[in-house]
């Protein structure tokens, strides 16, 4: 039996899938970050190898006829790393290396032309024509770009929290959630609560109550700053807390959500072309305020949601051999096997 394999390697998680020609999923594996630009080629290659071995568990790797690896942050030289990884897994031919945007777009549609808006840890938009990328916007990395993505949102939330702590208030749900995320205890003991978060286990704090603990608040801000500078993944991981705080009525968090959506929609607008718009990445594929706001800003366009990226990579590998776009849904649906 012929097999097809696909890998979707990003800044947080690596996923690998193995499929039969009709799209039946036969194996699946996950591992840690597979972005060589962020984590180094050796670490990324090792993570991709772990995911691929798990996906091939119980299968004959010699039966893999074609494979595609979608890797964020990869350059041409990383293809040699993947070739060695594939050989160590028993797969004779190295994968076709593509960008993470290629896989993300294919995870949402079989249409050869359209637009991708990706917001995971990073953020980018790309226009496709004949399944080839013809224009790209943003994707400039966490330091200089990726506006509206998970790192951008998390950084904005952490920044707002430490500035509130530094200034002695006002404090809202966002401050408490960020403090808890970084393992910093509550801002101050209060008996006079000025707001209610609606978040289980999160205590409200009034601006007036916190003012008397300005020194302690500053120490908590300093602690968060040190931890954020030591490990920027903590900053990106704060992104969902901004949405949570916005849902709990935090005006500052709601403003961050709105600005993130506007920046993402603007990025998409720079490359919009004919065909559907595929939303991809954790910020845009799950139900949440950023997705809701972005969808509203894209009103009038056909908006689709990306499904399984590893399955999409496997489909791209099979498509080159089989030419069966009709199997797209079977490859990309996260079904059990």
PyMOL commands that set and color helices and strands:
alter all, ss='L'
color gray80, all
select helices_A, chain A and resi 36-39+41-56+61-63+78-88+100-106+141-144+150-167+173-181+207-211+214-230+232-236+239-247+251-269+282-285+289-297+309-322+325-332
alter helices_A, ss='H'
color red, helices_A
select strands_A, chain A and resi 3-9+14-20+25-31+64-71+96-98+114-119+123-129+132-138+276-280+303-305
alter strands_A, ss='S'
color yellow, strands_A
deselect
rebuild
show_as cartoon
